[in-house]
Amino acid sequence: MGLFSQVGVSAQAETAGTVVRMAQAVSPDAPPPRKRPQTRLRVTPYYSPDGVYPRYNPGPDAVRECNATYVQEYRPSGTVIVPHMSCYWRRG
């Protein structure tokens, strides 16, 4: 019994010493740590957006071909049918 009682005393002494060291690690009059402001990146396009896509010159006699269909879209409220248009340029 005496052997086990000494082990319990030493474990309590080590725990108490650890708590005291942790409490002394931070001084009460130390200023709070400062946080750096987040770095802001400026993103600017290298062209002026005017709503035309794709950005290329199809030529002077180009013709725009468009196909319009209805497609199903699966949404949380249920399946709906919406118009879908796809266009491309071809030589005239």
PyMOL commands that set and color helices and strands:
alter all, ss='L'
color gray80, all
select helices_A, chain A and resi 2-24
alter helices_A, ss='H'
color red, helices_A
select strands_A, chain A and resi 62-75+78-91
alter strands_A, ss='S'
color yellow, strands_A
deselect
rebuild
show_as cartoon
